[in-house]
Amino acid sequence: MTIIQSILLGIIQGIAEFLPISSSGHLKVAQTLFGLEDVPLLFDVFLHLATLLAVFIYFRQKIWNLICVLFRWIARKEADENEKDDRRFIIAVILTTFVTGILGILSSKLIPELNIKFVFIGFLITALALYASSKLKNDSEEKAPNVIQALIIGLAQGIGTLPGISRSGSTISGALFCKVNRKVAGEYSFIASIPAILGAFILEAKDLGEVSSSIGMQSVIIGCIAAFIAGYASLALLMKVIKKGKLEYFAFYLIPVAILGLIFIK
């Protein structure tokens, strides 16, 4: 892998990780076009970690507040109404992560490596979910997802682990279908991704030596820097789009890309 290719893959990951267009799908397509089909999965996970750093920085105030609330909860401190909602937020993330983890393990064991064509089918599925959820009326309160909503979002996030199906798109759409407030849906989608991405990294960490030998750490580091910069910018953009309820814009991008891919890429 050349430095230019690692930068391009990093930019693609950074943009597609947060914009609901499937980072795994776009990376797979890019690697196919570049002739890099043998890139270890851990390289993709490293790029995900870089974009995860963007999540920590962008939502630093919310994440820090949740950490403080968690320690106060463990210390059995009294909670006001706002803190009770943060506690519900923490419980919801745990439930979502649990469901996602089960689905991720099952899919890795039961579903074989999917053909590039499935990526484009996944794009179409994502586009349909984005378009449908963008048309929903949403005037709910800004409060944490309840137990049922958290489980459904976890199911959606688990489905979003498949190539071509956007994790952010599926979780945000799932949250909106469950009547979660738009702002909370976007915020929750990315904070709930933290344990999922860290879990994927732990599972793939055994291939660290393979990444160093087959790609080179210089390419990995430069790709991660590109992913972080592009990721932070796309995250800021997406949060504005979610609040305006314009997720269908991404569906209008995914549909022609999927059709062209199904026709021309073998």
Residue pairs with C-beta under 8 A, 6 or more apart in sequence:
1 36
1 39
1 215
1 216
1 219
2 219
3 218
3 219
3 222
5 34
5 36
5 219
6 215
6 219
6 220
6 222
6 223
6 226
7 222
7 223
7 226
8 30
8 34
8 226
9 27
9 30
9 31
9 34
9 47
9 223
9 226
10 47
10 50
10 222
10 223
10 224
10 225
10 226
10 227
10 230
11 226
11 227
11 230
12 23
12 26
12 27
12 30
13 23
13 26
13 27
13 44
13 47
13 48
13 50
13 51
13 223
13 227
13 230
13 231
14 47
14 50
14 51
14 54
14 226
14 227
14 228
14 229
14 230
14 231
14 232
14 233
14 234
15 21
15 230
15 231
15 234
16 22
16 23
16 25
16 26
16 27
16 166
16 234
17 23
17 47
17 48
17 51
17 168
17 227
17 231
17 234
18 51
18 54
18 168
18 190
18 231
18 234
18 235
18 237
18 238
19 168
19 234
19 237
19 238
19 250
20 126
20 130
20 166
20 168
20 169
20 170
20 172
20 173
20 238
20 247
20 250
21 123
21 126
21 166
21 169
21 250
21 253
21 254
22 119
22 122
22 123
22 126
22 163
22 164
22 165
22 166
22 167
22 169
23 47
23 48
23 51
23 166
23 167
24 44
24 161
24 163
24 164
24 167
25 119
25 120
25 122
25 123
25 163
25 164
25 165
25 166
27 44
27 47
28 116
28 119
28 163
28 164
29 116
29 119
29 261
29 265
30 36
31 37
31 39
32 116
32 265
33 265
38 214
39 214
39 215
40 204
40 207
40 210
40 211
40 214
40 215
41 204
41 207
42 201
42 204
42 205
42 207
42 208
42 210
42 211
43 211
43 215
43 220
43 223
45 197
45 200
45 201
45 204
46 201
46 211
46 220
46 223
46 224
47 223
47 224
47 227
48 197
48 200
48 201
49 197
49 201
49 224
50 223
50 224
50 225
50 227
50 228
50 231
51 227
51 228
51 231
52 193
52 194
52 197
52 198
53 228
54 228
54 231
54 232
54 235
55 190
55 191
55 193
55 194
55 235
56 63
56 194
57 232
58 190
58 232
58 235
58 236
59 187
59 190
59 191
62 187
62 191
63 191
65 86
66 86
66 89
66 90
66 191
69 79
69 83
69 86
69 87
69 90
70 90
72 79
72 83
73 79
73 87
73 90
79 87
85 143
85 144
86 144
88 143
88 144
88 145
88 146
89 144
89 145
89 188
91 147
91 150
92 144
92 145
92 146
92 147
92 149
92 150
92 153
92 188
92 192
93 150
93 188
93 191
93 192
93 195
95 147
95 150
95 151
95 154
96 145
96 150
96 151
96 153
96 154
96 157
96 192
97 154
97 192
97 195
97 196
97 199
98 154
99 151
99 154
99 155
99 157
99 158
100 154
100 157
100 158
100 161
100 192
100 196
101 196
101 199
102 158
103 154
103 155
103 158
103 159
103 161
104 158
104 161
104 196
104 199
104 200
107 158
107 161
107 162
111 162
114 162
114 163
116 261
116 265
116 266
117 261
117 262
117 265
118 162
118 163
118 164
119 163
119 164
119 261
120 164
120 257
120 258
120 259
120 261
120 262
120 265
121 164
121 258
121 262
122 162
122 163
122 164
122 165
123 164
123 254
123 255
123 257
123 258
123 261
124 254
124 255
124 258
125 164
125 165
126 164
126 165
126 166
126 169
126 170
126 251
126 254
127 250
127 251
127 252
127 254
127 255
127 258
128 251
129 169
129 170
129 173
130 166
130 169
130 173
130 247
130 248
130 250
130 251
130 254
131 247
131 248
131 251
132 173
132 177
133 172
133 173
133 176
133 177
133 247
134 176
134 245
134 246
134 247
134 248
134 251
135 248
136 176
136 177
138 176
138 179
138 181
138 182
138 245
140 179
140 180
140 181
141 181
142 181
142 183
142 184
143 181
143 184
144 184
144 188
145 153
145 175
145 178
145 180
145 184
145 188
148 178
149 175
149 178
149 179
149 180
152 174
152 177
152 178
153 171
153 174
153 175
153 178
153 180
153 188
153 189
153 192
154 192
155 174
156 170
156 171
156 173
156 174
156 175
157 167
157 170
157 171
157 174
157 189
157 192
157 193
157 196
159 165
159 170
160 166
160 167
160 168
160 169
160 170
160 171
161 167
161 196
167 193
167 196
168 189
168 190
168 193
168 238
169 247
169 250
171 185
171 188
171 189
171 192
171 193
172 185
172 186
172 189
172 242
172 247
173 247
175 184
175 185
175 188
175 189
176 182
176 185
180 188
182 242
182 243
182 245
183 239
183 242
183 243
185 242
186 238
186 239
186 242
186 243
187 239
190 235
211 217
211 220
212 220
241 247
241 249
